[in-house]
């Protein structure tokens, strides 16, 4: 580790202590001067503050120790920081919140009393957040200023028969903490570069655990105290889906197929349950109206159950729809296969399908036939947002790459549906579904649902 990294890492501790003392002491003086949040307006009665000496020794000093402890637990004093600015600010905020909870718990549970000034505690909490953020920003700005002068930068070179991944190369070139010296094909070329400058880090792009080149490269770096690292030879296109875990004492790089794993799946399910229940309740009059229209025009049944493939690509789920075709539509399909307009994949589509009824065509135009799928969402068969569910005979013709869409539950709407509907080729649809799976977030779901409203109102028929 470079000396400058150690220096800046250690510098955070005294600067944080300075920010803590400044925030807590200023909060005391503001309360002592009866300063309220509204200038010129005194709302609260003058507080009975303890003596200043007691406040410093019995509150400020213990608070400083507690805050530094929590910050250390959240790895805010790591000598080699890899946190983004937003992540660091988030952990600082968490540290201040933990301190606030500790103060309230101490006074309430141990001293059996309330804190002597609620406004002082509010002032202190706000100013701790501001002052700690300011000290961290000062360290970052100083570090960047020195990096511009070439002080404290890490000299990096990549080695291997394969070029370094574009994302890694762009980071090395744009991040001022690094100076990228370029790429060399093998160890002899690296030795030539090392003779000209003091290299800090070597990144191998084609590691082979039992390969002679890899072993010699590692030995060379270890013998000369040069940092060695390697980039994942596979899955470099989805680095955000790679997690480092441990198998005993050994590190394992594990692929997480989608950010939905873990708490993401829990939040998505809670969102689906809440939204589908509310939608079914609010839309129940519309359901009754559509059912009455279908019964009057085409008779019973008004609902159609379509067998579709669900999550993991194994289970078959019953997808509910308002019936938009004639009763024997499934029996007529084999005679229409030769007229299929989708020659780019396993899907079947006719722009003017003779099986669709007059009312059914109107339902499909505004996707009203798919409203009963809210019941599927409530039961857990489907999600509000996800890849479109397909028929078992269509899935049987999927390529291996296409089956990646089964990592999540199928959805009523999805990224593909709001990006072109049936005008997309099957390959484009799969690409968008996989993009959704790999980049999922709750905000992305909300955006897709918002976009769905406008796509449906445009009334473009699905055929």
Secondary structure, 3 states (H helix, E strand, C coil): CCHHHHHHHHHHHHHHHHHHHHHHHHHHHHHHCCCCCCCCCCCCCCCCCCCHHHHHHHHHHHHHHHHHHHHHHCCCCCCCCCCCHHHHHHHHHHHHHHHHHHHHHHHHHHCCCCCCCHHHHHHHHHHHHHHHHHHHHHHHHHHHHHHHCCCCCEEEEEECCCCCCHHHHHHHHHCCCEEEEEEECCHHHHHHHHCCCCCCEEEECCCCCCCHHHHHHHHHHHHCCCEEEECCCCCHHHHHHEEEEEECCEEEEEECCCCCCCHHHHHHHHHHHHHHHHHHHHHHHHHHHHHHHHHHHHCCCCEEEEEEECHHHCCEEEEEEECCECCCHHHHHHHHHHHCCCCCCCCCCCCCCCCECHHHHHHHHCCHHHCCHHHHHHHCCCEEECCCCCEHHHHCCCCCHHHHHHHCCCEEECCCHHHCHHHCCHHHHHHHHHHHHHCCCHHHHHHHHHHHHHHHHHCCCCC
